[in-house]
């Protein structure tokens, strides 16, 4: 239940041609407290409830629990969420033993593209493709819960 991942900005759209899958995602937060978040997500006609704990000091690892829930119930819960509902397209890109999830944000977060790679441990080695930019692991500005309150368009 410990999620270990690193997060990067993306500096080109070259990744799109490497994608093996693509999903449209809407998600909101029932609780976006920095100590814990409770998220509702709609993805490919499925609903998910996710609870995440506070990140460790490096920002790489934190508790995560996720459960698939009824899609109609997830739609109803999304109506109870705080602030802004995030909208994004997720691309799945295999990279040897790992997978990059690249999120292209829409709406008030349009223009932001972020890649995440889930790791087995904090010192797990991985390939860094050319389209991968600056690492933003642990930078709370790039957490989805932050983007739901302070969208990327408001940063400029």
C-alpha positions in Angstrom: 0.0 0.0 0.0 3.0 2.3 -0.2 3.2 4.0 -3.6 6.7 4.9 -4.7 6.8 7.2 -7.8 8.7 10.0 -9.4 7.1 12.9 -11.3 8.5 14.9 -14.2 7.4 17.7 -16.5 7.2 16.7 -20.2 9.0 18.8 -22.7 7.5 17.5 -26.0 4.6 15.4 -27.3 6.9 12.7 -28.7 5.5 10.3 -26.1 2.1 10.2 -27.9 3.5 7.9 -30.6 4.8 5.5 -28.0 1.6 5.2 -26.1 -0.1 1.8 -25.9 -3.2 3.1 -24.2 -5.1 6.3 -23.6 -7.8 7.2 -21.1 -10.0 10.2 -20.3 -10.1 11.1 -16.6 -12.2 13.3 -14.5 -11.3 13.6 -10.8 -12.1 15.6 -7.7 -11.3 15.7 -4.1 -13.6 15.0 -1.2 -10.7 16.0 1.1 -7.5 17.7 -0.1 -5.8 18.1 3.3 -2.0 17.9 3.0 -2.0 15.1 5.5 -4.4 12.9 3.5 -6.4 13.2 0.4 -9.6 11.4 -0.6 -10.2 11.4 -4.4 -13.0 10.3 -6.7 -12.0 9.4 -10.2 -14.0 8.5 -13.4 -11.9 6.7 -16.0 -13.1 4.6 -18.9 -16.6 4.1 -17.5 -15.2 3.0 -14.2 -15.3 4.8 -10.8 -12.5 4.8 -8.2 -12.1 6.0 -4.6 -8.5 6.7 -3.6 -7.1 7.7 -0.2 -3.5 9.0 -0.1 -1.4 9.8 2.9 1.3 12.4 3.4 4.4 12.0 1.3 7.7 11.1 3.0 10.5 13.6 3.2 11.9 12.9 -0.3 8.4 13.2 -1.8 8.8 9.9 -3.5 6.7 7.5 -1.3 3.4 7.7 0.5 0.5 5.5 1.5 -2.1 4.9 -1.2 -5.3 2.8 -1.1 -7.6 2.6 -4.1 -10.8 0.7 -4.7 -13.0 0.5 -7.8 -16.5 1.6 -7.0 -19.8 1.7 -9.0 -19.5 4.3 -11.8 -22.9 5.9 -11.1 -22.0 6.2 -7.4 -18.6 7.8 -8.4 -20.5 10.3 -10.6 -22.7 11.2 -7.6 -19.7 11.6 -5.3 -17.9 13.8 -7.8 -20.7 16.3 -7.3 -19.7 16.6 -3.6 -16.1 17.3 -4.3 -14.2 20.5 -3.4 -13.4 23.3 -5.8 -12.5 22.4 -9.4 -12.8 19.0 -11.1 -9.7 18.0 -13.0 -9.9 16.8 -16.5 -7.0 15.1 -18.3 -6.0 12.5 -20.9 -3.7 9.8 -19.6 -1.2 8.1 -21.9 0.5 4.8 -21.0 4.0 4.4 -22.2 6.0 1.2 -21.5 9.7 1.7 -20.7 11.4 -1.6 -20.2 10.3 -2.9 -16.8 8.4 0.3 -15.9 5.5 2.3 -17.2 5.1 6.0 -17.6 1.7 7.5 -17.1 1.6 10.9 -18.9 -1.2 13.2 -18.0 -2.2 16.0 -20.5 -4.3 18.4 -18.5 -7.4 20.2 -19.9 -9.5 23.2 -18.8 -7.9 25.5 -16.3 -4.8 23.3 -16.2 -4.4 23.3 -20.0 -0.8 23.4 -21.1 0.5 21.3 -18.2 1.9 17.8 -19.1 3.2 15.7 -16.3 4.7 12.2 -16.4 4.8 9.8 -13.4 6.7 6.5 -13.1 5.9 4.0 -10.4 9.0 2.3 -8.9 9.6 -0.8 -6.8 11.8 1.3 -4.4 13.2 4.8 -4.1 16.5 3.7 -5.6 15.0 1.8 -8.5 16.8 2.6 -11.7 14.7 3.6 -14.8 15.1 5.0 -18.3 14.6 8.7 -18.8 13.3 9.3 -22.3 14.2 12.4 -24.3 10.7 13.9 -23.9 11.1 13.8 -20.1 11.8 17.2 -18.6 12.5 18.7 -15.2 11.8 16.4 -12.2 9.1 17.8 -9.9 8.8 14.9 -7.4 7.7 16.2 -4.1 6.8 19.7 -5.4 3.3 20.1 -4.1 2.4 22.5 -6.9 2.2 19.5 -9.2 0.0 17.4 -7.0 -3.4 16.9 -8.5 -5.0 18.0 -5.2 -3.2 21.3 -5.5 -4.1 21.7 -9.2 -7.7 21.3 -8.2 -7.5 24.5 -6.0 -4.8 26.4 -7.8 -5.0 25.5 -11.5 -2.0 25.9 -13.7 -3.6 28.8 -15.6 -3.5 30.9 -12.3 0.3 30.4 -11.9 1.2 32.9 -14.7 
